[in-house]
Amino acid sequence: MTITLVGDHYPRRLVRHLKRRYGVRIRNVTKGIYYIEDFIFPVQLLVTEHLSKEEYAWLGRLRKGLDLKLDIEPLTREYKGKKNDPLYQAVMDVIVRANQKQYEEGRRMCEALKELFADELAEREEKGIEKGIEKGLEKGVQKGIQALVETCRELHLSRGQCLEKLVEKFQLTEDSAGIYLNTYWK
């Protein structure tokens, strides 16, 4: 078991006391991470201000006063892929509790944006559905035209007879029907 002390600045007074009283040594493992050696149990110090946000995304945010855009949003995106991991759940719980106000602000902002753009989102959704239906119908018509051309060939109808059927059944111009005929007559 290792005791981890997390703070936003280097604890100079604590380190000085431990060195005098217990004769410990402090080893800087990497920027923001220190090991207290020769103590009665293993201890590490994490100085969150000094940790790289990219390399130590989670450790560097174990503090209060997170920024909504710089800290909370990237962390939330990264957490989505790890939310079933109990270790990440525990860390995220600590971070959210320490930054409750910022998380509530972010949640309110998301709700306000949803309300603000609700009409626009609904309109876009409707247009998307319409486009999907339109494309589906186009594909269906093309499949039908292809099937008709293939059937004409199987029944040994002439190209001219097939062209007439395409114009009649799909209300195409002769030019459009001719393009389809050239595409599917194999």
N, C-alpha and C positions, 0 to 999 in steps of 0.2 A: 504494500500500500504506500502511495506517495501523497503527501499533503501538497496541494497546489494553492498558492496565494495569488489572487488576481487583483490588479490595481491599474489605475490609469497613469501612475507615475512610479518611478523607482523609489522604494521605501528606504531611504538613506539612514534614518534613525534606527529602524528595525535592524538593518544589516549591521550597522555599527555596534548595536547592543549585542547581537548574536556573535559577532567576531570577538568582542571583549569578554563576554560572559562564557561562551562555549568554545571559542577558538575555531569557529567554522571558516571554511573557505568558500568564496563565491566564484562560480565558473559561469562565464557568459557563453552559452551554447550557441546561440544565434541571436540576431537582433530582437530584443524583447523577451527572450527566454533565458533564465538563469537557474542554475542548480546550487543549492546550499549543501555543501559537502562536509563530512565529518561531524554531522549533527546526530542526535539520538535516533532520528528517523529521516527518511528521504523527504526533502522539500524542494519544490520548484517555485520560482517566481515568474509570473507572466505580467509584463508591462504592456498593456493593450495599445497604448499610444505608439509604441515602437514596433509593433507587429505589422508585417505586410498584410494589407487587406486582401490581396489576391492569394497569397500563399497560405495565410492563416485566416480565412474568411470567417470561420466560426469562433476561434479563440479571440481574435481581435475585436469581436463584437460582444464579448462577455462583459458588458458595462452598461451604465446608464447613459442617457443623452445621445442616443443614436439619431442620425439624420435620416429622415424619411426617404429621400431620393438616393443618397450615397450609401446608406447602410441597410435599411429595412427592406427596400424593394429588391436589391440584388440577393439578399439573404433569403427572402421569401421565395424567389424564383429557384434558388439552389435547393431550398428545403423541399420543394414539391417532389423531387425525385428521391428524397430520402425520408419522407414522412412516416414510413413504416418501420424505420430503424429505431429501436428504443433509445440508443445513445443520442441520436440526433433529436429525438423527441424531448429528452431530458434537457439538452443544451438549449433547444428552442424555447422550452418552457421557462428556463431561467432568463433568457434574453427578453422574452415577451413580458414577463413579470417586472423586470427591471425597466422596461420601456413601455409600460401600459398606455401612457398618455399618447405617445407617438403612434402606437399601433391602432388605438381607437381613432385618432385623427386620420390615419391612412384609410381605415375602414369607412369612416364618414365621408371622406373625400371620394372614395370609390362609389359609394352609394349616391352621392350628389352628382357625380359625373354620369352615372347610369341614368338618373332622373333627367338630367340636363339634356342628354343625347337620346333619350328613350324614343322620341318620335323619329329621329334620324335613323336610329338602329332598326326600328320596326319597318321603316320605309326600305332600308337596304335589304333587310331580310325578305320582304315581300318581292323586291326586284330580283333578288337571288333565286327565289322560288320560281318566279315567272321565267327567268332565263333558263333555269333547269328544266322546266316543263317544255319550253320552246326547243331547247337542244334535244331533249328526249323525243319530241315529235319529229324533229328533223331527221334524227337517226332512224326512227321508226319508218318514216317515209322512204328514206334511202334504202333501208333493208327491204321494204316492200317492192320498190322499183327493181332492186337487184334480183329479188325472187321472181318477179314477173318476167324479167329478161331471161333468166335461166330457164324458167318454165317454157317460154316461147321457143327457145333453142331445143329443149328436150322434146317438144311437140313438133319440131321441124317447121315452125312458122318462118316466113321470110323476115328479113330486117324491116321491110316496109310494113308488114302486118304488125310486128312487134312495136314499131314506132307509133302506129295508130292506137294500139292498146294503151301505151304509156300516156299518150295525149288524152285519151278517153278516161282512163281510170284515175289518173293523178292530176288532171286539169293542167297539163304542161303545154308550153308552146312547143312547136316542132323543133325549134333550135335547142331548147332545154332537153327535150326528150332525146334528141340526137346525141347530145353530150353524154347522157346517161347510157344510151345504147352503146356508144363507142367505149365507154368505161367498163360496162359489165358483159358485153357480148364477147365471150371467149371461146 
